[in-house]
């Protein structure tokens, strides 16, 4: 009897394997290559890159899901991500396939209609010593580490490699070790594919072993050969840049990390990247005196052909508080009275100030404060930023209350721009904390910040941590169209669509749709975990789908004491939820 039962169980198990294995192993049939032309002019029904298009607008021209129909959305499928960790994923869709990257460089291909797994790639990472806490954490916060080109998926990894996978089956085509992982270099963001090049930016530049260089780099998309690199903290071609670090030689400089994938303008063959804070965070420990420490907290415009600097603009000079300004740069074209204006708009950093620049010249056009901040005292008509010097510590342990905080204002969560309403929608967090310099030993695998942060608190008179801000965008001003305040913090990027909606979500697990014109919430669903990553949308066979990532979020936990009545899940909950309209 036992033998017969075992035979029955074996037969059933074999049948299950026979059913599930082909979907997992046979790969994708008849995959259409992603051409350079498709990247320059993405099909409306697909989502081919980080923010949908080279301009980083986070906007979809799809409109089947709109103000009239959004209330009818139903869950089409859901998928648990392959790994725990900080959830900052950006799903891509092409040819009916969703390509999903998760922490520790796991890449999966799913049927975008059903959520069925087609293939999975697991990158093998070296084991790190337990003392290398900061570097280990980087592997658990992969933001958007893949790009699509031709028949390939291009992955940047936590061990500083570029790995090129076959899009049909996930097998490795080639890989390249770009920089030394043992020093602390890593990738936390993915590349942009432009002009036959993989344009990528390295991270780990605030780790003890990586002094002297943080890089934006270009590699040949077919061979991986390096074409050029630009050092964000050491530019011998610019005497002003060198002088801005005072007496600190290049080999003793840290920081300048490009934390967010850049935008690209094919018309001028220019790529635009935001750069992060200097290290150590306090100038008292850094030794840079009152220097502005270029090119930290700046926008850089680089020639894609040569890697040469076209222009730079510094949003926050002389940063002493880790208020880095590396987040998404959005390209906007507007025609006014027959004149075409080419803008770059951004809320680049944690102090929450919005900027508009002429993207051909870098000329400052306007700025607008969005959250409570006390670090920028004023901005001149020519764009020169003046900091509040009263907040600079002159001794180790000297403490100041800084607004916004190290985890407040504008963080990695990307805003979006809608050409439909000519508005920029920005998810923000109100927060402050104390900052004090410390004397710290720099050790392998750990950051050189050398400051102590106090608890995150709400600014005086503020009761809501979350803020959605809609800014009108034109060449002369950025006035507020509307604001939406919420008790919990905003934890996801936002998506604007031609349906007149903006999608995003918060720490209370609520994904929302706002009316672009009024800021009214017209749809909301409570999911399993804080809303995270980069919501996106796509269309298959005449049906529009809405993809919402959820999961563990630093943006939720770091300020959760400000809304203690809202419990956060104890698990990671990292998942993808995909909604669609019912068939009529």
C-alpha positions as CSV (number, residue, x, y, z in Angstrom):
1,X,0.0,0.0,0.0
2,X,2.8,2.4,0.9
3,X,4.6,1.6,-2.4
4,X,1.4,2.3,-4.4
5,X,0.9,5.6,-2.5
6,X,4.6,6.6,-3.2
7,X,4.0,5.8,-6.9
8,X,0.9,7.9,-7.0
9,X,2.7,10.9,-5.3
10,X,5.7,10.5,-7.6
11,X,3.4,10.5,-10.7
12,X,1.6,13.6,-9.4
13,X,4.9,15.4,-8.7
14,X,6.2,14.5,-12.1
15,X,3.0,15.9,-13.7
16,X,3.4,19.1,-11.8
17,X,7.0,19.5,-13.0
18,X,6.0,18.7,-16.5
19,X,3.4,21.5,-16.4
20,X,5.5,24.1,-14.6
21,X,8.9,23.5,-16.2
22,X,8.2,24.7,-19.7
23,X,6.9,28.0,-18.6
24,X,10.1,28.5,-16.5
25,X,12.6,26.9,-18.8
26,X,11.7,27.3,-22.4
27,X,12.1,31.0,-22.5
28,X,10.4,33.6,-24.7
29,X,9.6,32.8,-28.3
30,X,9.7,35.4,-31.1
31,X,11.1,38.2,-28.9
32,X,11.1,41.5,-30.8
33,X,14.5,43.4,-30.4
34,X,14.3,46.8,-28.7
35,X,15.9,49.1,-31.3
36,X,17.5,52.5,-30.8
37,X,14.6,54.0,-32.6
38,X,12.1,52.4,-30.2
39,X,14.1,53.9,-27.2
40,X,14.0,57.3,-28.8
41,X,10.3,57.0,-29.5
42,X,8.9,54.4,-27.1
43,X,5.6,52.7,-28.1
44,X,2.8,54.1,-26.0
45,X,1.7,50.6,-24.9
46,X,5.1,49.7,-23.5
47,X,7.4,50.8,-20.7
48,X,11.0,50.4,-22.0
49,X,13.1,52.2,-19.5
50,X,13.4,53.5,-15.9
51,X,10.9,56.4,-16.2
52,X,9.2,55.4,-19.5
53,X,11.3,57.5,-21.9
54,X,14.7,59.3,-22.1
55,X,13.1,62.5,-20.7
56,X,12.5,60.8,-17.3
57,X,9.0,62.3,-17.2
58,X,7.4,59.2,-15.7
59,X,4.4,59.9,-18.1
60,X,2.3,57.4,-20.1
61,X,0.2,58.5,-23.1
62,X,-2.3,55.7,-22.3
63,X,-5.8,56.9,-21.3
64,X,-8.1,53.9,-21.1
65,X,-7.7,54.1,-17.3
66,X,-9.0,57.6,-16.7
67,X,-11.0,59.7,-14.3
68,X,-14.2,58.0,-15.5
69,X,-13.0,54.4,-15.4
70,X,-10.4,54.2,-12.7
71,X,-13.0,53.2,-10.1
72,X,-13.6,50.0,-12.0
73,X,-10.0,48.7,-11.7
74,X,-9.7,45.1,-10.6
75,X,-6.7,43.0,-9.6
76,X,-5.4,41.1,-12.6
77,X,-2.5,39.3,-10.9
78,X,0.1,39.7,-8.2
79,X,3.7,38.3,-7.8
80,X,5.9,38.1,-4.8
81,X,9.4,39.4,-5.5
82,X,12.3,36.9,-5.2
83,X,14.2,38.7,-2.4
84,X,13.6,40.7,0.7
85,X,15.3,44.1,1.3
86,X,14.5,47.7,0.6
87,X,11.9,47.9,-2.3
88,X,12.8,50.4,-5.0
89,X,12.1,48.4,-8.1
90,X,11.2,49.7,-11.6
91,X,9.5,47.0,-13.7
92,X,9.8,47.3,-17.5
93,X,7.5,45.8,-20.2
94,X,8.2,44.9,-23.8
95,X,6.5,42.4,-26.1
96,X,4.1,41.3,-23.5
97,X,6.9,40.5,-21.0
98,X,7.5,42.2,-17.7
99,X,11.2,42.3,-16.7
100,X,11.5,42.7,-13.0
101,X,14.7,43.3,-11.0
102,X,14.9,42.8,-7.3
103,X,17.5,43.1,-4.5
104,X,20.7,41.2,-4.7
105,X,20.5,41.4,-8.5
106,X,17.8,38.9,-9.2
107,X,16.1,39.4,-12.6
108,X,12.8,37.8,-13.6
109,X,10.8,37.7,-16.8
110,X,7.1,37.4,-16.3
111,X,4.1,37.1,-18.6
112,X,2.7,40.6,-18.3
113,X,-0.9,39.4,-18.8
114,X,-0.9,36.7,-16.2
115,X,2.2,37.1,-14.0
116,X,3.5,33.6,-15.0
117,X,7.2,33.3,-14.4
118,X,9.2,32.6,-17.7
119,X,12.8,32.8,-16.4
120,X,14.8,33.9,-13.5
121,X,18.5,35.0,-13.2
122,X,20.3,35.0,-9.9
123,X,23.5,36.9,-9.7
124,X,26.2,35.3,-7.6
125,X,27.6,37.9,-5.1
126,X,30.7,37.4,-3.0
127,X,30.1,37.0,0.7
128,X,31.0,40.1,2.6
129,X,32.5,40.3,6.1
130,X,29.9,41.0,8.7
131,X,31.6,44.3,9.6
132,X,31.0,45.7,6.1
133,X,27.5,46.8,7.0
134,X,27.0,49.7,4.7
135,X,28.3,47.9,1.6
136,X,26.1,44.9,2.4
137,X,23.1,47.2,2.7
138,X,23.7,48.5,-0.9
139,X,23.0,45.1,-2.3
140,X,19.6,45.2,-0.6
141,X,18.5,48.5,-2.2
142,X,18.7,48.0,-6.0
143,X,16.6,50.8,-7.4
144,X,16.2,50.1,-11.2
145,X,19.2,48.1,-12.2
146,X,18.1,46.9,-15.6
147,X,17.8,48.3,-19.1
148,X,16.5,46.8,-22.4
149,X,18.3,47.0,-25.7
150,X,18.1,44.8,-28.8
151,X,17.6,41.2,-27.6
152,X,19.3,41.8,-24.3
153,X,18.6,42.8,-20.7
154,X,21.5,44.9,-19.3
155,X,22.0,44.6,-15.6
156,X,24.3,46.6,-13.3
157,X,25.2,44.8,-10.1
158,X,26.0,45.3,-6.4
159,X,29.5,44.0,-7.1
160,X,30.3,46.7,-9.7
161,X,29.7,44.5,-12.8
162,X,27.8,45.0,-16.0
163,X,26.0,41.8,-16.9
164,X,24.3,41.3,-20.2
165,X,21.5,38.7,-20.3
166,X,19.7,37.1,-23.2
167,X,16.2,38.6,-23.0
168,X,14.7,35.3,-24.2
169,X,16.0,33.0,-21.5
170,X,18.0,35.0,-19.0
171,X,21.3,33.4,-19.9
172,X,24.5,35.4,-19.6
173,X,25.8,36.8,-22.9
174,X,28.8,38.7,-21.4
175,X,29.8,40.4,-18.2
176,X,32.4,42.9,-17.2
177,X,34.0,43.9,-13.9
178,X,33.9,47.7,-14.1
179,X,35.4,48.7,-10.7
180,X,36.8,46.9,-7.7
181,X,34.0,45.6,-5.5
182,X,36.6,44.9,-2.7
183,X,37.2,48.7,-2.4
184,X,33.5,49.3,-1.9
185,X,32.4,50.3,-5.4
186,X,28.9,49.0,-6.4
187,X,26.0,49.8,-8.6
188,X,22.6,50.7,-7.1
189,X,21.0,52.2,-10.2
190,X,20.7,51.0,-13.8
191,X,22.0,52.4,-17.0
192,X,20.6,54.4,-19.8
193,X,21.3,53.1,-23.3
194,X,22.2,55.9,-25.6
195,X,24.2,56.4,-28.8
196,X,25.4,52.8,-28.8
197,X,26.7,53.1,-25.2
198,X,25.8,51.9,-21.8
199,X,25.8,55.1,-19.7
200,X,26.0,54.1,-16.0
201,X,27.0,55.6,-12.7
202,X,28.8,53.9,-9.9
203,X,27.9,54.0,-6.2
204,X,29.8,53.2,-3.0
205,X,31.7,56.5,-3.3
206,X,31.2,57.3,0.4
207,X,32.9,54.0,1.5
208,X,36.3,54.2,3.1
209,X,38.1,52.4,0.2
210,X,36.8,54.5,-2.6
211,X,38.4,57.8,-1.9
212,X,39.4,59.9,-5.0
213,X,36.8,59.0,-7.5
214,X,33.1,58.6,-8.2
215,X,32.3,58.0,-11.8
216,X,29.7,58.4,-14.6
217,X,30.9,55.9,-17.3
218,X,30.2,54.8,-20.8
219,X,30.8,51.3,-22.2
220,X,30.3,50.0,-25.7
221,X,26.9,48.3,-25.7
222,X,28.1,45.3,-27.7
223,X,31.5,44.6,-26.2
224,X,31.6,46.3,-22.8
225,X,34.7,48.2,-23.6
226,X,35.0,51.4,-21.7
227,X,34.5,54.5,-23.9
228,X,34.9,57.3,-21.3
229,X,34.5,58.1,-17.6
230,X,33.9,61.3,-15.8
231,X,35.0,61.8,-12.2
232,X,32.4,63.8,-10.2
233,X,34.8,64.9,-7.4
234,X,38.1,65.4,-9.4
235,X,38.0,67.4,-12.6
236,X,41.5,68.6,-13.5
237,X,40.0,70.5,-16.5
238,X,38.2,72.8,-14.1
239,X,40.4,74.9,-11.7
240,X,37.2,76.2,-10.0
241,X,36.2,72.6,-9.2
242,X,39.6,71.8,-7.8
243,X,39.7,75.0,-5.7
244,X,36.2,74.3,-4.3
245,X,37.6,71.5,-2.1
246,X,40.1,73.8,-0.4
247,X,43.2,72.0,0.8
248,X,41.7,68.5,0.3
249,X,43.6,66.6,-2.4
250,X,41.7,64.3,-4.7
251,X,42.9,61.2,-2.9
252,X,41.2,62.4,0.3
253,X,37.8,63.2,-1.3
254,X,34.7,61.1,-0.9
255,X,31.1,61.4,-2.1
256,X,29.7,62.8,-5.3
257,X,27.6,59.7,-6.0
258,X,25.1,59.8,-9.0
259,X,22.3,58.0,-7.1
260,X,19.6,58.2,-9.9
261,X,19.7,57.2,-13.6
262,X,20.2,60.2,-15.8
263,X,18.1,61.6,-18.6
264,X,19.1,61.8,-22.2
265,X,18.4,64.3,-25.0
266,X,19.0,62.7,-28.4
267,X,18.8,66.0,-30.2
268,X,22.0,67.3,-28.6
269,X,23.4,63.9,-27.5
270,X,23.6,65.1,-23.9
271,X,23.0,63.1,-20.8
272,X,22.0,64.8,-17.5
273,X,22.8,63.4,-14.1
274,X,22.2,64.5,-10.5
275,X,25.1,64.2,-8.1
276,X,25.0,63.5,-4.3
277,X,26.6,64.9,-1.2
278,X,30.2,65.2,-0.3
279,X,32.0,63.0,2.3
280,X,32.6,63.3,5.1
281,X,29.3,65.1,5.6
282,X,30.6,67.9,7.8
283,X,33.2,70.3,6.4
284,X,34.8,70.3,9.9
285,X,35.8,66.7,9.4
286,X,36.1,66.9,5.6
287,X,38.7,69.7,5.8
288,X,37.2,71.7,2.8
289,X,36.6,74.9,4.8
290,X,34.1,77.2,3.2
291,X,34.5,75.7,-0.3
292,X,31.5,74.7,-2.3
293,X,32.9,71.1,-3.0
294,X,32.0,70.8,-6.6
295,X,30.4,68.8,-8.3
296,X,28.5,67.5,-5.2
297,X,24.8,68.4,-5.1
298,X,24.9,69.5,-8.7
299,X,23.3,68.8,-12.1
300,X,25.9,67.7,-14.7
301,X,25.4,67.9,-18.5
302,X,27.8,65.5,-20.3
303,X,28.4,64.9,-24.0
304,X,27.5,61.3,-24.6
305,X,30.0,61.0,-27.4
306,X,33.0,62.1,-25.4
307,X,32.1,62.3,-21.8
308,X,33.1,66.0,-21.7
309,X,31.3,68.3,-19.3
310,X,29.0,70.8,-21.1
311,X,27.8,72.7,-18.0
312,X,27.1,72.2,-14.3
313,X,24.8,73.9,-11.8
314,X,25.2,73.4,-8.0
315,X,21.9,73.2,-6.1
316,X,23.4,73.0,-2.6
317,X,27.0,74.2,-2.1
318,X,29.0,73.4,1.1
319,X,26.6,70.6,2.3
320,X,27.2,69.8,5.9
321,X,24.2,67.6,6.6
322,X,23.9,64.8,4.0
323,X,21.1,66.7,2.1
324,X,22.3,65.3,-1.2
325,X,20.7,66.3,-4.5
326,X,21.0,63.4,-6.9
327,X,17.5,62.6,-7.8
328,X,15.7,62.5,-11.2
329,X,16.3,65.2,-13.7
330,X,13.2,65.7,-16.0
331,X,13.4,67.1,-19.5
332,X,10.5,69.3,-20.7
333,X,9.9,71.0,-24.0
334,X,7.4,73.9,-24.2
335,X,6.5,76.2,-27.0
336,X,5.4,79.7,-26.0
337,X,4.6,82.3,-28.6
338,X,6.3,80.2,-31.3
339,X,9.5,79.9,-29.2
340,X,10.7,76.4,-28.1
341,X,12.0,76.3,-24.5
342,X,14.1,73.3,-23.5
343,X,13.8,73.0,-19.7
344,X,15.3,70.7,-17.1
345,X,13.1,70.5,-14.0
346,X,13.9,68.8,-10.7
347,X,13.4,68.6,-7.0
348,X,16.9,67.3,-6.8
349,X,17.4,66.8,-3.1
350,X,16.3,66.5,0.5
351,X,15.8,70.2,1.2
352,X,12.8,69.9,-1.2
353,X,13.6,73.0,-3.4
354,X,12.4,72.7,-7.0
355,X,14.5,74.1,-9.8
356,X,14.1,74.8,-13.4
357,X,17.2,75.2,-15.7
358,X,17.7,75.9,-19.4
359,X,19.0,72.4,-20.4
360,X,21.2,73.7,-23.2
361,X,23.1,76.2,-21.1
362,X,22.5,75.3,-17.5
363,X,21.1,78.8,-16.9
364,X,19.0,79.1,-13.7
365,X,15.4,80.0,-14.5
366,X,13.5,79.7,-11.2
367,X,13.2,77.8,-7.9
368,X,10.4,77.0,-5.5
369,X,10.4,75.7,-1.9
370,X,8.0,72.8,-1.3
371,X,8.6,71.7,2.3
372,X,9.9,73.3,5.5
373,X,13.6,73.8,5.2
374,X,16.2,75.9,6.9
375,X,19.5,75.2,5.2
376,X,19.2,77.5,2.1
377,X,19.0,81.1,3.1
378,X,18.4,82.6,-0.3
379,X,19.0,82.1,-4.0
380,X,20.1,85.0,-6.2
381,X,18.6,86.0,-9.5
382,X,21.5,84.3,-11.3
383,X,20.9,81.1,-9.4
384,X,23.7,81.4,-6.8
385,X,22.6,79.5,-3.7
386,X,23.5,80.9,-0.2
387,X,23.4,78.5,2.7
388,X,22.5,79.2,6.3
389,X,25.9,79.3,7.9
390,X,24.5,79.4,11.4
391,X,23.8,75.7,11.0
392,X,27.4,74.7,10.4
393,X,29.0,73.0,13.3
394,X,32.4,74.4,14.5
395,X,33.2,71.6,16.9
396,X,32.8,67.9,17.2
397,X,29.4,67.1,18.9
398,X,28.0,70.6,18.2
399,X,24.3,69.9,17.3
400,X,21.9,71.7,15.0
401,X,18.3,71.0,14.1
402,X,18.2,70.6,10.3
403,X,15.1,70.7,8.1
404,X,14.4,68.9,6.0
405,X,16.1,65.8,7.5
406,X,18.4,63.2,6.1
407,X,15.3,61.1,5.2
408,X,12.9,63.9,4.5
409,X,12.1,66.4,1.7
410,X,12.6,64.8,-1.7
411,X,14.1,61.3,-1.6
412,X,14.7,58.7,-4.3
413,X,10.9,58.5,-5.0
414,X,10.7,60.1,-8.5
415,X,8.2,62.8,-9.5
416,X,6.5,62.9,-12.8
417,X,5.6,65.5,-15.4
418,X,2.4,65.6,-17.4
419,X,2.4,67.4,-20.8
420,X,-1.4,67.2,-20.5
421,X,-1.5,69.7,-17.6
422,X,2.1,71.0,-17.8
423,X,2.5,70.1,-14.2
424,X,5.3,68.4,-12.2
425,X,4.0,66.1,-9.5
426,X,6.4,65.5,-6.6
427,X,6.1,63.1,-3.6
428,X,7.6,64.7,-0.5
429,X,8.1,64.1,3.2
430,X,8.1,66.8,6.0
431,X,10.8,66.0,8.5
432,X,13.7,67.4,10.6
433,X,16.5,66.0,12.7
434,X,19.5,67.1,14.6
435,X,23.0,66.7,13.0
436,X,26.3,66.7,14.9
437,X,29.8,65.9,13.6
438,X,31.7,63.0,15.1
439,X,35.3,61.9,15.0
440,X,35.0,58.4,13.5
441,X,37.5,55.8,12.3
442,X,37.0,54.9,8.7
443,X,36.8,51.2,8.2
444,X,36.5,48.9,5.2
445,X,33.0,48.4,3.8
446,X,31.5,51.3,5.8
447,X,30.6,54.9,5.1
448,X,32.7,57.9,6.0
449,X,29.8,60.1,7.0
450,X,31.2,61.0,10.4
451,X,28.0,62.6,11.7
452,X,25.4,61.7,14.2
453,X,21.7,62.0,13.2
454,X,19.0,62.5,15.8
455,X,15.5,61.1,15.5
456,X,13.3,62.3,12.6
457,X,10.6,64.7,13.8
458,X,7.9,66.8,12.1
459,X,8.7,70.5,11.7
460,X,7.0,72.8,14.2
461,X,3.4,73.3,13.3
462,X,3.2,70.4,10.9
463,X,1.1,67.4,11.7
464,X,1.2,65.4,8.4
465,X,4.4,63.7,7.2
466,X,3.3,63.1,3.6
467,X,2.9,65.8,0.9
468,X,2.1,65.5,-2.8
469,X,2.9,68.8,-4.5
470,X,1.7,69.8,-8.0
471,X,3.8,72.5,-9.6
472,X,2.9,74.4,-12.7
473,X,6.0,74.3,-15.0
474,X,6.9,77.1,-17.5
475,X,10.1,78.9,-18.3
476,X,9.5,81.7,-15.8
477,X,8.0,80.2,-12.7
478,X,6.9,77.1,-10.8
479,X,3.8,78.0,-8.9
480,X,1.9,75.5,-6.8
481,X,-1.3,74.2,-8.5
482,X,-2.4,72.1,-5.5
483,X,-1.1,70.2,-2.5
484,X,-2.3,67.0,-0.9
485,X,-1.2,66.4,2.7
486,X,-1.4,63.0,4.4
487,X,-0.6,61.8,7.9
488,X,1.7,58.9,6.6
489,X,4.8,59.6,4.5
490,X,4.8,59.2,0.7
491,X,6.8,56.0,-0.1
492,X,6.5,55.5,-3.8
493,X,7.4,57.3,-7.0
494,X,4.5,58.7,-9.0
495,X,3.1,58.0,-12.4
496,X,1.2,60.6,-14.6
497,X,-1.0,59.4,-17.4
498,X,-3.0,60.8,-20.3
499,X,-6.0,59.7,-18.4
500,X,-5.6,62.8,-16.3
501,X,-4.4,60.8,-13.3
502,X,-1.4,60.6,-11.0
503,X,-0.7,57.3,-9.3
504,X,1.4,56.8,-6.1
505,X,1.2,55.6,-2.6
506,X,2.2,55.9,1.1
507,X,3.4,54.1,4.2
508,X,-0.2,53.2,5.2
509,X,-0.3,50.7,2.3
510,X,-2.6,52.9,0.2
511,X,-2.2,53.3,-3.5
512,X,-4.0,56.4,-4.8
513,X,-5.0,58.1,-8.0
514,X,-5.2,61.9,-7.9
515,X,-6.9,64.1,-10.4
516,X,-4.1,66.0,-12.1
517,X,-6.2,69.2,-12.2
518,X,-7.6,69.3,-8.7
519,X,-5.6,67.0,-6.5
520,X,-8.7,65.1,-5.5
521,X,-8.3,61.4,-4.7
522,X,-10.5,59.5,-7.2
523,X,-9.4,56.0,-6.4
524,X,-7.6,54.2,-3.5
525,X,-6.8,50.6,-2.6
526,X,-5.1,49.2,0.5
527,X,-2.4,46.6,-0.4
528,X,-0.1,44.4,1.7
529,X,2.8,46.7,2.4
530,X,3.9,50.3,1.9
531,X,3.6,51.3,-1.7
532,X,7.1,51.6,-3.2
533,X,9.3,51.5,-6.3
534,X,8.1,53.0,-9.5
535,X,4.5,52.5,-10.6
536,X,4.0,52.1,-14.3
537,X,1.4,51.2,-16.9
538,X,1.2,49.3,-20.2
539,X,-1.3,47.9,-22.7
540,X,-1.7,44.4,-24.2
541,X,-4.5,43.4,-26.6
542,X,-6.4,46.6,-26.1
543,X,-6.3,46.4,-22.3
544,X,-4.4,48.8,-20.1
545,X,-2.7,47.5,-17.0
546,X,-1.4,49.4,-13.9
547,X,1.6,47.9,-12.1
548,X,2.2,48.9,-8.4
549,X,5.2,47.7,-6.4
550,X,4.9,47.3,-2.7
551,X,7.3,46.3,0.1
552,X,9.7,47.4,2.8
553,X,10.6,51.0,2.7
554,X,13.2,53.2,4.5
555,X,10.9,56.1,3.5
556,X,8.3,54.6,5.8
557,X,10.3,53.3,8.7
558,X,12.6,56.4,9.1
559,X,9.7,58.8,9.9
560,X,7.2,56.2,11.3
561,X,7.3,57.8,14.8
562,X,5.5,60.8,13.3
563,X,2.4,58.6,12.7
564,X,2.5,55.9,15.4
565,X,-1.2,55.1,15.0
566,X,-0.4,53.6,11.6
567,X,1.2,50.1,12.0
568,X,3.9,49.1,9.5
569,X,4.1,45.4,8.5
570,X,6.8,43.4,10.2
571,X,7.8,41.5,7.0
572,X,9.1,42.9,3.8
573,X,6.0,42.1,1.7
574,X,7.9,42.9,-1.5
575,X,5.4,42.3,-4.3
576,X,4.0,43.5,-7.6
577,X,0.3,44.1,-7.9
578,X,-1.2,44.5,-11.4
579,X,-4.6,46.0,-12.0
580,X,-6.7,46.3,-15.1
581,X,-10.2,47.3,-16.2
582,X,-12.9,44.6,-16.6
583,X,-13.7,43.6,-20.1
584,X,-16.8,45.5,-21.3
